[in-house]
Amino acid sequence: MTHFRSLRRRPTSMLLVLIAGLAASPIASRAEVVRDNQTYQVLGTTREEIRASIDRLAPLDPATAERRDSLTRWELDWRYDARDGVQGCDIAQVWTTLRITTVLPRHGAVSSLPDEMRQEWTRVLQRLTDHE
């Protein structure tokens, strides 16, 4: 008998407890992490134009319906096979898949930016990437 479960955007502490529990378990398990890095294109050559482009095109946070400059979503799916054991039902094997989607802005014409603005864009993008 195979059972399926899925978590979407639960508190991170819950995710860490679940993963730690599976890792410490003597049950046969297989874990897979699937990353999906996405971008949205922004344009502009001034700080104001770039900000307006981000404000217009940034992804919506599904939890708040507000736009975010960058966003990470995750989904944890697992399934397990049960078997008859000495004391009743035992878990025979567990499969887990963690899907992580990160959305970051990408400037569509970085080479056209003035040097100072290009350096600032690079710093901002690095900070967003580090945050996510």
C-alpha positions, 0 to 999 in steps of 0.5 A, a space after each residue: 500500500 503506497 501513501 502520498 502526502 504533500 506540504 506546500 509553504 509550511 513553516 521552515 521549522 516543520 520542514 527541518 524537523 521532518 527532514 531530520 527525522 527521515 535522515 535519522 530513521 533506519 527505514 530505507 529512504 530516497 530523498 531528491 531535491 529539485 531546484 528551479 531557478 526562474 527570472 523575470 526581466 526588468 528594464 530601465 537605465 535609472 534607479 527609478 525606471 528599474 524600480 518601477 519595472 520591478 514593482 510592475 513585474 515582480 512575482 506575487 507572494 501566494 501567501 500575501 498576494 503582494 509583489 516581492 522583488 525576489 521569491 522562493 517557494 518550496 513544496 515537500 512531497 513524500 510517499 511511503 510503502 507500508 507492510 505488515 510487521 510484528 506489531 502491526 503496520 510498519 513503514 517499509 520505504 520512504 521517498 521524498 522530493 523537495 522542490 524549490 523554486 526561486 524567482 529573481 529579477 534579470 535586467 534585460 540590458 545590463 550592458 546598456 547601464 551606466 557603469 555606476 548603475 551596472 555596479 549597483 544592479 550587480 550588488 542588489 542582485 547579489 543581495 537578493 540572491 543571498 537572501 533567497 
